[in-house]
Amino acid sequence: MANNNNNKKLVSEITSRDTDFAKWYTDIVKKAELIEYSSVKGCLVIRPYGYAIWENIQRLLDRRFKDTGHENVYMPMFIPESLLDKEKDHVAGFAPEVAWVTHGGSEPLAERMCVRPTSECLFCEHYSNVVKSYRDLPKLYNQWCSVVRWEKTTRPFLRSREFLWQEGHTIHATAEEAVAETEQMLNVYADFCAEDLNMPVIKGKKTESDKFAGAVSTYCIEALMHDGQALQAGTSHYFGDGFAKAFDITFTDKDNTIKHPHQTSWGVSTRLIGGIIMAHGDDSGLVLPPAVAPVQIVIIPVAQHKEGVLDKANELLGRLKTAGFRAKLDDSDNSAGWKFAEYEMKGVPLRLEIGPKDIEANQCVIVRRDTREKAFVALDSLEASTSELLAQLARGLFDKVAANIESRTYTCRTMDDISLAISENGDGFVKAMWCSSEACETQVKATTGVGSRCIPFEQEQISDKCVCCGEPASIMLYWGKAY
């Protein structure tokens, strides 16, 4: 974004998020240089800065996966139609979004192939070849790849035709082991969102109508964005032995009987970058959590033409890098004001300013991106102060999102309560009782505009009646509008 012409301009303004949240979001993904649009609708160019955020997400999650015993593998991107058709519920769920390959070069294929929308079928085929005995179980696999789903309506990071993700796939001897795996990985996602993305989430189970195609049960984490709409940030699925039966996967158990194993899958995607933008960003641009920020602290020399300023700035850069921080020095000829606006737009957590007077006083100024609070930091304690300020910023981001969830969660007993809460307070989470009827689930959305998000693990008995039909109800459900 730097302009090295004589007529340099500060970073251009972005639309206020409270004026037009959708336009604000689009402004940020473009002006912060996260993406560029390609000639194929819904397929994005993820630019270096956007990809660096994904690399940090990938690095942190991959470590968590390996700490829980998982190994990375890679499956083909093409799935023969006959293989996809083996699990009917699964294929029916993805059929509207599948992209098909019908020719290889100029020759028509004997069997058309889909570009993977997800890889359950491929993993099942592999399992059927390598799993023979209980000694072969469990298989704890994860794959980092891209998938294609031919979405009609697209939006950068949130919904695109090709996107990056990870998909975990595991297979177990018993249902108990598989269910434990499903719950464990949901907790891994929730902890990652809270600790590394500074974004608290609601953990729960999807309703029957909203679960993954072919799954026995689907668990999810739901985040709330600044505008009060929900974002499904991750899912974890228990498949039972349905896929194993469809793909004829069997193993000889310890008692010498032939059994079908039980499977799981779980995944998060570059949608998390959209969540970071909408949960933490402000009218000046991105606000990045320190754990995933490509640059954690940027050094801006003040009056850099004066003797000793750049030397000191480079010295501080070396110290910060040696201490393990992702640091950058901007010694370009852009004005200090332009640099301040530029790195605010890019969401760099900390800005370090160093000039002649600071050098004389053996100090620097560090500014937090989230609050813009300034701290005068002694150079002798730079590393410790930087670490503490990053930790404070991370806690501040978490607390701000948690406060947004608390203030925009409405407890309702009737559909009139829901409509009133939304009209008076704006979008948010609605907590209300449900009788478990799909008809009521559908009616609530048709009447109020909020759909079911999840059945939270932490249940409350708001009343003893369904919010829709008034019949007895024992399930508390989170409802909301969603991306």
Disulfide bonds with the S-S distance in Angstrom:
none
